[in-house]
C-alpha cells in the first residue's frame, strides 16, 4: 500500500524537510524586494498609455471646438496639436524620470 503524500514527506509535489535539514549546498531562495530598475509593470504601462492618450486628445478636441466657435479653421487645430504634443512629452518625461 502506498503512503499518503503527507505521510511520505511530500506536500504539493515538493519534498518537505525540517528547517535545519537542507541538503549540502542547498539554500532557500531569498525574498527579494521589487526591483524598480527592471522597468514598468503592466498597470503602470496601462496608466501611462491612458495618460498619453488623454494628454494628446483633450487639447486636440479643444482646438477643434475653438475652430468651430471662432471660425478660425486650422489655427485652433494646430494650437491644440502643439499643446497636446507638449503635454504628452512633458508628462512622459515626468513619469519616466525615475528610470532615466
C-alpha positions in Angstrom: 0.0 0.0 0.0 1.2 3.5 -0.8 1.5 6.1 1.8 -0.4 9.3 1.6 1.6 12.2 0.2 1.7 14.0 3.6 3.0 10.8 5.3 5.7 10.3 2.7 7.1 13.8 3.3 5.6 15.3 0.1 3.1 18.1 0.0 2.1 19.8 -3.2 4.7 17.7 -5.1 7.6 19.2 -3.1 9.8 17.5 -0.6 9.2 18.8 2.9 12.3 19.0 5.2 12.6 20.4 8.7 14.0 23.9 8.7 17.5 22.9 9.8 17.9 19.9 7.5 18.7 21.2 4.0 20.9 19.0 1.8 24.5 20.0 1.5 25.0 23.0 -0.8 21.2 23.8 -1.0 19.8 27.2 0.0 16.4 28.6 0.3 15.5 31.4 -2.2 15.7 34.8 -0.6 12.7 37.0 -0.7 13.7 40.0 -2.8 12.2 43.4 -2.8 10.7 44.5 -6.1 13.4 45.8 -8.4 12.4 49.3 -9.7 15.2 49.2 -12.3 13.7 46.4 -14.3 11.0 48.5 -15.9 7.4 49.3 -15.8 4.7 46.9 -14.6 1.6 46.1 -16.6 -0.6 48.5 -14.6 2.0 51.3 -14.9 2.1 50.8 -18.7 -1.7 50.9 -18.9 -1.9 54.1 -16.9 0.9 55.7 -18.9 -0.9 54.8 -22.2 -4.2 56.3 -20.9 -2.4 59.4 -19.7 -0.6 59.9 -23.0 -3.9 59.4 -24.9 -5.7 61.9 -22.7 -2.9 64.5 -22.8 -2.9 64.3 -26.6 -6.6 64.0 -27.4 -8.1 66.6 -25.0 -6.2 69.6 -26.3 -6.8 68.4 -29.8 -10.5 68.3 -29.3 -10.5 71.6 -27.5 -8.7 73.1 -30.6 -11.4 71.7 -32.9 -14.1 73.2 -30.7 -12.4 76.6 -30.7 -12.2 76.4 -34.5 -15.9 75.7 -34.8 -16.9 78.5 -32.4 -14.4 81.2 -33.6 -14.4 80.1 -37.3 -10.6 80.0 -37.3 -10.1 76.7 -39.0 -6.7 75.4 -38.9 -5.4 77.7 -36.1 -7.3 76.0 -33.2 -6.5 72.6 -34.5 -2.8 73.4 -34.8 -2.7 75.0 -31.4 -4.4 72.0 -29.8 -2.0 69.7 -31.6 1.1 71.6 -30.3 -0.3 71.8 -26.8 -1.2 68.1 -26.8 2.2 67.0 -28.1 3.9 69.2 -25.5 1.7 68.0 -22.6 2.3 64.3 -23.6 6.0 64.9 -23.9 6.4 66.6 -20.5 4.1 64.1 -18.9 6.1 61.2 -20.3 9.4 62.7 -19.2 8.0 63.3 -15.7 6.8 59.7 -15.3 9.9 58.2 -16.8 12.3 60.3 -14.8 12.9 57.5 -12.2 14.0 55.1 -14.9 16.4 57.5 -16.6 
